[in-house]
């Protein structure tokens, strides 16, 4: 069993939930699995279709007359997990089809992201395994406070977008602004996510050299 880079999610401990385009859960010291993706990785019509399906799922599994973002925190943990499992898998499978320009296939651009993720490792956060795919990034990390997760993700997205756009001679939005995040609940889930990150490039059919994988050895 691999050593953990932080604590497991504790449902009895203080928890911060923020709501923007989607609910974000954070807990001081807890390990979180984060995915952020390029702005062109999922077409708008696909996102709208998923929104409809999420609302339909809520309607069929509860009596709450609320949009899924508002309803989800009020569901039982079992229903929340079922919802997340279904739609997280849908999203991850779609990302692995590598839609959009997929500029992170270029090693120099992927390295901008990797270097940024590691820059404050051990100071502002603890970075675990990560993979930079052609149009998205998966990582495991832990943060000292609920607020630091959001602040650091915003910093990563802003800094890397600026650097990548400079390299490409472009301006405008590079990342979809809000990452997806999931608090890790067990050692088994932690090791599953490490395996998922390690195998993501091969599973998606991306050629060696067109993704960047980093394994945390500590």
Buried (B, 14 or more C-beta within 10 A) or exposed (E): EBEBBBBBBBEEEEBBEBEEEBBBBBBBBBBBBBBBBBBBBBEEEBEEEBEEBBBEBBBEBBEBEBEBBEBBEEBEEEBBEBBEEEBBEBBBEBBBEBBBBBBBBBEEBBEBBBEBBEEEBEEBBBBBBBBBBBBBBBBBBBBBEBEBBBEBBEBBBBBBBEBBBEEEEEEEEBBBBBBBBBBBBEEEBBBEBBEBBBEBBEEBEBEEEBBBBBEBEE
